[in-house]
């Protein structure tokens, strides 16, 4: 990358050198813009070769496993957050239609559907789409371009921990503009590598999730990226449970045992309270944007 996607400057430095702790154990480097903080996985696989890095049996967005206490708790938290996610959106717009991009196994789409909101879900992974069909009889879209060609527009578009996975950021923002109506909202949730838990765990921070996460965001860089495509930042929210979840996964990368689980609750707690004070210090942030 010669120039930063977010601010168009050309000064970079290494943010972190880490590895894929989940599948391959390969080494990867995250590089950041020294001006705005936008960061990217420098040696990430292209779209044709990244699939193998998702091949883990318990990849959480593509599986419904409930084996073990960790995943049981995860499902309880996910059920609560379904309502909270919709509340973030409805606080700014009384939506009648919603497009969810990166719907995984369909839980959020199913929740919205039962509230009599017209909802469409897009999920590129065939196994996740099949699970959504099995669980909820949902027919998730497999092509965002086909959704765009339908000429339908929505009151809101949501992406819950998805933007960091897509290869063509600018193309996606073009889709957002064409798919939202004039008063539509764009809702993006992404990890924040400037958070306390990220600084504590450094190369072990699970939300780097290399190389599946291609992009790594600071609050400034997310807003700049959106502004480049004529989106105005409206408000940000801290995702309350993410610091605990990410800290536990990070301790797993360190293989730190029972002491690590206790430490994860402490680190997650500190990050949680920092997020309460300022959403821009949160482990994961929900950004609400409107069209300019």
N, C-alpha and C positions, 0 to 999 in steps of 0.2 A: 504494500500500500504506500503510494507516494504522498498522498495528502489525506488528512483526516476526513472521514465521511461527515462528521458532525460540524466541525468549525473551519475546515478547509486549510488548516495550517499544516506545516510539514516537519514538525519536530517531534520525535518519538524517543521513548526509552523503555527498557524492560521493566514491567510491573512485577512479574513473578515467573519463576521457572518451576513447573510442577509436572504432574503426570496424570494419566488416566488410571485412577485407583480402582475402577469398577470392572474393566474388561481386559484391556491389552497390556497395562503397565507401561505403556510407551510414554516417553518424555514429550512435553509440550511447553511452549513459551507464550506468555501473554505480554503483549506490547501495548503501551498507552501513549496517547497524545499528551505532551507536556503542557499544552495550552488549555484544553477543556476536560481532559480526563477520559475521553472515549477510549476504550481498550478493545483489543481483538486478539484471538488466538492466532499467532503469527503463522504457524505451520499446520493449520487445520486442514483436514481432508476436504475435498470438493464434494458436491452433492452426490456424485456417482459412487463415492467410496466411503461415505460416512456411515452408511447403514450398519456395518458390522460393529460399530461402537455402541449401538443401541441393543445389542444382542445379550442382554442379561435378564435372567428369568424374573427378577423382582424389580425391573425398571418401573417406578411407581406410577407414572402417568399412563402406562400401557398395560398394567396388570390389575387384577382385583384380588390378589392374594391377601388373606387375612391370617396367615400363619405367624404365630409369635406375638408377643405383647406390643412390639413396636408398630406393626402393621394394623393391629386391632385399634390402637390409640389413633393412628393416622386416619383410619376410616371414620372414627367418631369425630375427630377434628374437621375432616372434610365435610361431613354432613352439616356441622354448624356453619362452616364457611360458605356453603352454597347460598344460604340466605344472606350472609354478610356481604358477599360479592355483589349480589343484586342490589342490596341496600346502598352500596357505594354509588352505583349508577343512578338509582331512582332518586337519590338526594339532589341530583342535578337535572333530571329529565324524566317525565312520566312516560316511559317508553311503551310502545305498542309492538315494536319489532326489534329483534336483536340477531346479529350474526356473531357466533362464537368461533374463533379461529384457533385451531389446535385443540379440539374438543376431547382428545383422549378416548376414554371408554364411555363418555357421554353423560356423566353425572350432572354437570352444570346445565347442559342442554335439557335434560330430562326435568330438572328442578324448575327451570324457567317455563317449559312447556305446560306444566301442571298449574301454572299461575295464569294461564290463558293469555300469555304473550306469544305472539308469532315468533318462532325461533328457528334458525337454521344453523347447523353445525358443520364445520369443515375439519377433517382429520386426514392427513396424508398417509398415515400408517394403516395398512390393510388389517393387521391383527387387532388393532385398537377399534377400528370400525366394526369388525366382526363381533367384538365383545360388546360394543354399544348396541348392536342389533340383538344380540342374545339377551342382554340385561334388560333393555328398555324398548325393544322393537324400534330403535331409531335408525333411520337411513341417513347417515352422515355423508356429506359431499366429499368427493375425493379430489376435486379440481377447483381451486379458487378462481382460475380463469373462466371456468364454465359459470360459476356464480356471478362473476362480473359481466359476462356476456348476456346474462338474463335480463340486465338493465334494472333489476330490482334494487331499491335503496332501503336503508335501515335507520332506525332511531339511534342505535348504538352498535358498536363493534367492540368485542372484548377479546383480549389475549392474555391468558393467565399463565405466566412463565413460558411463553412461546417465542417472543420476539428474539430472544437470545439464541434461538436454534435456526433461524431462517437465513439462507445464504444471500438473498438479494433484498437487502433492507430498503433500498430506494424503490424497487418494484412493489414491495408490500405497501409502502406509504402511498404510492400511486393508486393501488387497489383501495386503500382506505378512503381516499378522497372521492373516488368514483362510486363507492358502495354506500357512503353515508349521505343522508339527506342534509339539507342546508343547516338544520339545527341539531344534527347528529353529534353524538359523543364517541370519542375514541378512548378506550380504557385499556391501559397496558400495565401489567404487573411484571416486574423484573427484579432480580437480585441487585443489591447495592454493595459494590466492592469497597466502598468507603466506610462501611459500617464497622462497629466495634468488633463484632465476631469475625469479620474478614481480617481485620488488623491483628486479632489475637491468633487466629489459626494459620495465617499466611498461606504457604503452599498447600496446606492440608484443608483449606476452606472448601467445603463440599460444594458450595454454589459456584465455584469455578467450573466444576463438572466437565473437565476437559476430556476429549475435544468436542463433546456434544454442544457445549456452549461456545458459539463462535464469537459472540460479542459480550462485552462486560461493561456495565454502565455505572457512571456517577450521575447524581441528580442533574448536574449542569449539562452533561452530554446528552441525556435523554431529551431535555427541553430544547436544546439546540437542534438535535436531529429532527424533532417534530416541527420546530419553527421553520426549518428549511423547506418543509412541505406544507407550509401555511396552516399549521395547527397551533392554537393558543393554549397554554397551560392554564387550567382552571383550578385544580386542587390536587393534593397528594395525600395518601393515607398509608400508614404503616400496616403491614400484614402481621397480625399479633402473634401467631404461632410459629412463623417461619424461623425466628432466631433459635428456638429450642430444637426444632427439627433439623436445621442445618448444623447446629453445634453437635448434636448426637451423631449425625453422619460424619462430621469432621473428626470426631473422636474415633469413629470406626476406621477412618483412614490411618489414624495414628496407632491403631490396635492397642488402645490404652486400658482396656478392661473396665472393671467396675468403677475404679477411681475416675476414669475418663467420663463415665456416664454422670457421675456426681458433678464433675467439673463442667460438663456440658450444660447442666441445669443452671449453674452459677453464671457461666458466660452468656447463655441464652437469656437469663434474667436481666443481666446488665444491659444487653443489647435491646431487650424488650423495653426497659424503662427509658433508655435513650431515645427509642422510637416514639414513646409517649410524649417526651418533651419536644421532639422535632421529628416529623416524618422523614426528613431528609437524612436522618441518622439511622433509620431503620434498616434491618437486615434485608428485607424485601419491601418494595414500595409500589403502591398502586397509583398510577398517574392518570388523571382525567384531563382530556384535551377536547376542545371544541374547534370547529372549522373557522378560520378567520374570514 
